Amino acid sequence: MIVGSQESPLPVQIMCNGEGPVVHVTPLSLDWGQIPVLTDVVRVITLSNESLVPSRFTAHMVRPSSVWKIEPQQGEIPPEESFEISVTANIDDVVRFQDKLQINFLESQSRTIPVEAYGFGTTIVTSPKMESYMNLGPHFSNIECQKQFKITNCGRRIQQLVWSTDGFPLVKPRRDPLYDSRDVRFKNTPSMPEFRQPVFKLSPSRMELKPGESMWLTLKGMVREPQEVKERILCHSIIGRQGGKELIMKCDVFVEFICPLLEFSNKAMFFRFDKMPKDTLDLLVQDLSLKNVSSLPLNVNLSLKYPFAMVFGSNDGKVEAGEETKVTDVTITLAVNESYTLKVEFDPSFKDDCHIRTADEVLSISYQEHPHIDYIALRGEVYFPNLSFEKTTVDFGCVLNDTEVTRYVNITNNSPMDVNYRWSFLVDDELHVERRQRYVPAQTYTVLDEQDKEQETLPEQEIELTKVDHVDDENAKDLEQEKETPQLPVNNVPSGKEADPVDADITELPPARPDADAVPEPDAGDSKEEVEEDIQQATTSELLAETNTEALVPTTLAEVEDIKKESSELIVAQPGLHSTEDQEGGINEEIIEVTELHQMRPQTRMGPMRAPAAINPTIKALLEGSHEMEAALGVEEVFDILPLYGTLKPGETEQITLTFYGHANIGSKAKALCEVEGGPTYELALLGESSLVEYRFDASEIDYGKQMYDQVATSEITLVNKGRVGFDFEALDMEPSATGKPHPGLPLLIPQKVSCCAVCFRIFSQSSSLNS
């Protein structure tokens, strides 16, 4: 139509074709081939819009519960552009899967794309994942290493799983039930190999899993010694109702079994305290450094015993905050490569005495994660001025009356400092002195009077000493026999017996008073000391009476002492000198020095002995008073020590001289104290006794009987030492040259000279009857 024109509008013919959008799809099919199960495998489909209008679409899989997924499932394609669709395949079985992808376009035709895939692998899933190589890291030996896995069957079929260790049989091999090692048929049969077991074991070793079902699998392993362990774990599966099994999984397991390692600054700790007299015992403290050099954290238990202790402060951080704490048991935690300094304390006053002492303990270091225990040696030494004694008891034995004996004791300074010592006797312990007397059997004595030597024959007056101490059975019998023997009257000779020519010199004695002629019989209540004292007094009176019968009564005590001195010069038996020689250098020599020979008359049955005619009461009283004075002896009068004091250097040895003075018939014991400055006081027990020589013969005469004139007659007599002191004896007027061949008519004693220390000694007497 034209504006302003009156004509009709001009007609125009319009023609058009209506159609939807044009979309091209590539590719037209998808084939994944073999892909691992339970793994997403993506393929891409490209949609190209060739038209000038946009195109909307939707996409889905034809089968329900398909193993393929589409992203995105719908969208709009701009004009003349392309669009990609991702198709993901995740199959859950080792079979072939097929499906179709359908794409619908609005105002256009739909398209269908076939897809397929074949799965391989296993549908068993472990959590955590069990890789082909699994390193469990370091682990302490002697402690079980354990790890758990969750096993899930993600497949479509039921599966039976069998777990094993590569290289190790599942069951122990068995022998033929007919096998007998003693049977010759099996003589050459090789022995059964040792059944080896793997370090790692899985529990349960068999399991059955339904689709979607899960179970727990435990891996355990332990070794006794630190080492590296690598084993391969195998898993076989029986899928569905199949008869065979196939290997679906293998895993190499590696574990480093280690021992806890702590680095110590010292393997041993030594404490020493030298206690001088003016020092005080103070605590000693030392530091010990600990460092964890193992690859795992450690919980360390520390323990020790008194007199050692561990000291912790408030800033240590290993114990509760507070003041300084002393403990004997504590637990600390050390991270990898962490260090800690421990303070160890020693108490030197763990004992109350002043002797050298040592304390040996250990610091035990145990671990909560491992049974291994480390030890740190602890030694504490406390030194005082000390001495070591060769002996603690000195027994002087029994010596002869009025002699002295010397013993030697070595003392050594076994401390590292000088030692000042001083000797003394224990004041509170009184000297114990026991008077001991020798046994005096009843004897018959004959007294010769010088005024009546011209008389031819006179009867023998007999005086019997019967006061005795304790007697044995043999002596008691002899005493009874002598008591039963009738005493001959004075000036009478038994009828039928002629006077002996020897008796011609016997002088008639004046009648003896009852209180002076003989020693009274001992009462039942008399003590041993009283009996022995009376016997000694009788013996002394005998010797006094022997010197002069007219001067029996001295007027002063000095005269009594002179008489005793003169009587002591009548030597009958002389004790020998005994010494003991140390083979290692003479330090332990024991020398008995005889300073005074105390003599006595032998009282035996070998022949008649002289006896006093009377005992004067004055002399008896003076002698009793003398014994009372001797009984009050001080310890310094019986024992002596030299040197009394001194100083010893470390390791020095000194010889101490101990002397025992053998006062007449005593048994003494005392304690000597050695006081060390700044150290202990040592006690030395002293024992000693003195006595007289006592002996007897078993026969008083030797009768050879009738012998051939050209033969040598031999007889044996026994000499018995009845006392406690050894002595020497010697035969008088014997020719040593005649020992092998005795002279005719002369007796010969064998041995002629010997030291008698035994209880008895046999003596052989030989005599030849051939006249020269």
C-alpha positions, 0 to 999 in steps of 0.5 A: 500500500502506497501512502497518498495513492488512490490505487489498491495495495500491491500484492506480494507472495511470501513462501517459507519451510518450517523445520526443527534444529539440526544436531549431529551426534558423534560417535554413534557407538561407544565400546570401552573394551576391558576396563578395571572393575569398580573404576570410573572410565569416561567417554565423551559424546559430541553434539553439534547444532547445525541449525540457526535455532537452539536445540534442547536435549535430554539423555538417559540409559535404556536399562535400569540400574545401569553401570553407566552414568551420563553428565549432563543428562539434559541441556541446550545447544546454541545455534551452530555450536557443539556440546559434549556429554560425558558417559562414565562406565563403572562396572562391578563384575568381571563380565561383559556389560552392554547398554544403550544411551538414548538422546532426545531432542525437542522438535527433532528426532531422538538418537540411540547410541549403543555402549559396551564394556568388559571388566577385569580385576576384583570387586573386593575392596579393602579399607584402608586400601591394601596396596601391592606394597605396604610399609607398616613402618618401624615397630618394637620387637617383642610386641605384636604388630597389628593392623586391621582391614575392612573387606567389602564385596562390591560385586554382584556375586557371592565370593569366598576369600582365602588368605595366605602367605607366599612361600608358606604352606597353609597346613603342616605337612604330615607323614605317612601314618605307617612311618616308624623311625625304628623301622629299617624300611624307613632307614633312608627316608629323609627327615621331616623338614622343619615346619616354618611359619610366617611372621604375619598371619591373617585372621580369619584366613577364610571368609565368605562375602555376599554382595555388599557384605563387609568383614574385618581382617586382622594382620598380626606379626611379632619377632623376638629380635630386631630385624626387617621383615618382608612377606607377601600376602596372597588372596584367592577368590572363588566367585559365585559357584565356580569350582576354581579359585583365582588370585585376586590380590597380592600385597608385599608387607614390610615392617622394621622391628626395632629395639628401643634405643636410649643414648646415655652420657655415662654407662656407670656412675661412681660416687666417692666420699673421703670422710676426714675426722672433721668432715660432715657427710654431705649428699653427692649429686651427678647428672645423667643425660638421656637421648631417644635415638630410636625412630619411635617415641618412648615411655621410659620407666626409671627406678633405683634403690636407696641410698640413691635417688633421682632429683626432679625440680619444678621446671623439669616438666616430667613430674608434677610441678612443685618443690624439688622432689626425690623419688626412686621410681618415675616415668618420663616420655621422650619424643624422637631425638629428645634429650633429658638430663637426670640428676642422681643423688647418693646419700653417704650416710646410709649407715651409722658406723664409721667403717668403710662402706660401699653401695652397689645398685643399678638404675633400671630403665624399662620401657612400656612399649618393649620388655627390654631393660637397660641398666646404669651401674651405680656405685657409692664408696665412703671411706673412713680411716680404717684398719684391717687386722690379721686376726681378731682373737689372740690366744697365747695358749698355756705357758709355764708359770712366771714366764711371758709369751709374745705374739704379733698381729699385723694391722694394715691401713686399708683406707686412702687416708692416714690413720691415727690409732691408739691402744687401750684396754676395755675399762668396763670389761674387768680382767678375768683371772682364773686360778688354776692348779696342777693335779697332785696325786698322792705320793709317798715321800722319804725325808733324810735327816743329816744328823742320823746318817750314821745309823744303819737301818731306820724305818721310813716315815711316810707322809701322804699328800691327799689334797687333790683337784679334779681327778680322772678315773685312773688317778682316782683308782690310784688314790684309792689304792694308796689310801687303802695301803696301811701305813707303816709305823715309825721306827718299825720294819714290817715283819719278815722283811729285812732292812734295806741298806738304803734305809740305813740313812733314814732319820727318825722324824719328830712326831707331826702335829695334826695341823702341820704334818699333812695337808688335810683331806679336801671337803666336798664343798671346797672349790677347785681354786681352793684345792689347787691353792692348798696343793701349791702351798704344800709343794712350796712348803716341801721345798722350804723344809728340804733346805734345813729342818732346823730353820723351818720358821722364818721370822720375816716375809723377806726370809720367806721370799729368799726361801722360795727363791732358793727352792726355785733353783732346784731344777727338775724339769725345764720347758722348751722354747717354742716358736712358729715361723711364718713362711712368707717373711716372718711377719706372723712369727710367734715367739715365746720368750722364757724370762724365768724358769719356774722349777718344781719337783716331779711327782711321779711313780718312778721312785721315792720323793722327799717330802716335808716333815711338817708345814709351819702355820706361819709359813702357811699364813704368809704364803696364803697372803702372798696368793691373795696379793697375786690374785689382785692383778691389773690388766696391765700386769697380765697383758701388754701392747706395743706400740700403744699409738701410731700413724699409718700411711695408706696401704702401710702395714705395722706389726703390733707386739702383744705380750702375756705375762704368765703369773703363776697358775692363772687363766686370763682373758681381756679385750684390747681396744684400738681407737682410730681417729675419725674411724671405728674402735676395734676389739681384740680378744686376748686369751692366755693361761699359765701352768706348771709342768706335770707328767708321769710314767706308767711304770716305776721300775723296769724288770727285764726278767731272765734274758740270754746273756748275749741278747739285748733286752727291750722294754717300753715305758710311757711318759705322759704329759699331764699338764697343759705346758709342753716340756723337753726331757733328756736322759742323763748319763747316756752315751749317744754313740751307744744308740745302735749297740748298747754297752753290756750291763748299762741301760740305754734310753731311746730316744735320749732327748726329745721335746714332749708336747703330746699327751703321751710319749713312748720310750724304749729302754734297752739293756745288754746282759753280756759282760765285757 
